């Protein structure tokens, strides 16, 4: 039997010493399965676009570049991402988010000294900061 992997999983019967005859097909089936696994995983630096090695090496670009935002302004997220708010004046800082415009759900609060809030926001949700001296948007995904 040749391997069925990767379209389906193979199954093998357990062999018992002095009971079962081991035919050439038994180790050959295992070799076929190992070769299929090696092809799926790929060699280091693989150029085969379906191999795991290639896909993992080309995963980059998870975060977009930081985009400046204004405090006390409502934005709608065009992608999943994070709003990052900095407060360096000791004032009360909050981040609101949700499906309402303006957003009313308080997701983060900081007060006094130097503080940073990093709050995940889903695509399509609205978000707003209050009391922040600097605000950035970091998109997630490509």
Buried (B, 14 or more C-beta within 10 A) or exposed (E): EEBEBEEEEBEEEEEEEEEEEEEEEBEEBEEBBEEBEEBBEBEEEBEEEEBEBBEEEEEEEEEBEEEEBEBEEBBEBEBBBBBBBBBEEEBEBBBBBBEEEEBEEEBBEBEEEEBBBEBBBBEEBBBBBBBBBBBBBBBBEE
